C-alpha cells in the first residue's frame, strides 16, 4: 500500500495559479480545488504511486539535502505515516524547504502525508543514507552535556 496526500490553504492575498504551481513542482497527481468563500481555497492532491513524488525525489538530490531531509522524515514518522510540511514559496521556485508548522511561512505550508506499509524502506528510497550508510547516533541529553563540556575544555 502506498498513498500520498498533499494539502494547502490558499489565502485571499495569494495567486491560486502560483500555489497550484508550487504543488505541481513537488507532486504529480490528481488535484482538487475547493472554494471555501471570502477568497479562501483549499487544494488537495491524491496519488497512489511513488512516481507522484519523483519531482521531490529529484529536488532533494539536486539541492544535495538528502541527510537533512532524511532526518526530518524519520522524525515525522508515526506508525505507517510520514507527515511533513514544505515551505510553499520555496516549492514555487522548485526548492524543498521543510518547516515545522504553518507559522514558519507567511503563506503557510504544503502538508504532505505519505502512508505506506514500510516507512523505513520508503525513506531509504527517497533519502538514502550517504557517507557509509551509518545510522545517525541519537544522543541523550546527558551525553550531549558531557560532549559540550569536553569541547569547552578543548577550546579554552
SEVEX-176751 format. One line per field, with one value per residue (C-alpha): residue number from 1; residue in three letters; x, y, z. Coordinates in steps of 0.5 Angstrom, whole numbers. Example, Ala and Ser with C-alpha at 12.3 -4.5 7.8 and 13.67 -1.06 7.14 Angstrom:
// residues 2
num: 1,2
residu: ALA,SER
px: 25,27
py: -9,-2
pz: 16,14
***
This chain:
// residues 156
num: 1,2,3,4,5,6,7,8,9,10,11,12,13,14,15,16,17,18,19,20,21,22,23,24,25,26,27,28,29,30,31,32,33,34,35,36,37,38,39,40,41,42,43,44,45,46,47,48,49,50,51,52,53,54,55,56,57,58,59,60,61,62,63,64,65,66,67,68,69,70,71,72,73,74,75,76,77,78,79,80,81,82,83,84,85,86,87,88,89,90,91,92,93,94,95,96,97,98,99,100,101,102,103,104,105,106,107,108,109,110,111,112,113,114,115,116,117,118,119,120,121,122,123,124,125,126,127,128,129,130,131,132,133,134,135,136,137,138,139,140,141,142,143,144,145,146,147,148,149,150,151,152,153,154,155,156
residu: UNK,UNK,UNK,UNK,UNK,UNK,UNK,UNK,UNK,UNK,UNK,UNK,UNK,UNK,UNK,UNK,UNK,UNK,UNK,UNK,UNK,UNK,UNK,UNK,UNK,UNK,UNK,UNK,UNK,UNK,UNK,UNK,UNK,UNK,UNK,UNK,UNK,UNK,UNK,UNK,UNK,UNK,UNK,UNK,UNK,UNK,UNK,UNK,UNK,UNK,UNK,UNK,UNK,UNK,UNK,UNK,UNK,UNK,UNK,UNK,UNK,UNK,UNK,UNK,UNK,UNK,UNK,UNK,UNK,UNK,UNK,UNK,UNK,UNK,UNK,UNK,UNK,UNK,UNK,UNK,UNK,UNK,UNK,UNK,UNK,UNK,UNK,UNK,UNK,UNK,UNK,UNK,UNK,UNK,UNK,UNK,UNK,UNK,UNK,UNK,UNK,UNK,UNK,UNK,UNK,UNK,UNK,UNK,UNK,UNK,UNK,UNK,UNK,UNK,UNK,UNK,UNK,UNK,UNK,UNK,UNK,UNK,UNK,UNK,UNK,UNK,UNK,UNK,UNK,UNK,UNK,UNK,UNK,UNK,UNK,UNK,UNK,UNK,UNK,UNK,UNK,UNK,UNK,UNK,UNK,UNK,UNK,UNK,UNK,UNK,UNK,UNK,UNK,UNK,UNK,UNK
px: 0,2,-2,0,-4,-2,-6,-5,-10,-10,-11,-14,-7,-4,-5,-9,-5,2,0,-2,5,8,5,6,13,14,8,4,-3,-10,-11,-18,-19,-25,-27,-28,-31,-28,-23,-20,-19,-16,-12,-12,-8,-8,-4,-2,5,12,12,8,13,19,20,21,26,30,30,33,38,40,40,44,40,39,41,37,31,32,33,26,23,25,23,16,14,9,7,6,5,10,7,12,11,14,15,10,14,20,16,14,21,23,26,25,25,22,18,15,9,5,7,14,12,8,4,3,6,4,2,5,2,5,2,6,7,14,16,23,24,21,25,31,29,27,33,38,44,50,57,58,51,51,45,46,47,42,45,42,41,47,51,51,52,58,61,59,64,69,69,69,76,79,78,80
py: 0,7,13,21,27,34,40,47,53,59,66,72,75,69,68,61,59,60,56,51,51,50,44,42,43,37,33,30,27,29,36,38,46,47,54,56,63,70,69,63,56,49,45,37,32,25,19,12,11,14,17,22,25,24,31,32,26,30,36,33,31,37,41,36,36,28,28,34,31,24,27,31,24,20,25,26,18,16,9,8,15,20,27,34,41,44,52,54,59,55,50,55,56,49,48,44,47,43,47,45,49,54,59,59,61,68,64,57,51,45,39,32,26,19,13,6,-1,0,7,6,3,9,14,10,10,18,20,14,15,18,17,10,9,9,11,18,17,19,22,23,30,28,25,32,36,32,33,40,40,37,42,47,45,43,51,54
pz: 0,-2,-1,-2,0,-1,2,3,4,-1,3,-1,-2,-6,-13,-14,-20,-17,-11,-16,-19,-12,-11,-18,-17,-12,-13,-19,-18,-18,-15,-13,-11,-6,-5,2,1,2,-2,1,-2,0,-5,-4,-8,-8,-11,-10,-13,-12,-18,-16,-11,-16,-17,-10,-10,-16,-12,-6,-10,-14,-7,-4,2,3,10,13,9,12,19,18,15,21,26,23,22,26,25,18,16,15,15,14,12,6,5,0,-3,-4,-7,-12,-14,-14,-8,-2,5,11,16,23,23,18,22,20,13,12,7,10,8,4,8,5,8,6,8,7,9,10,12,13,6,3,7,4,-3,-2,2,2,7,5,8,9,11,18,22,26,33,38,44,51,54,59,53,50,56,57,50,51,57,53,48,52,56,49,47,53
***
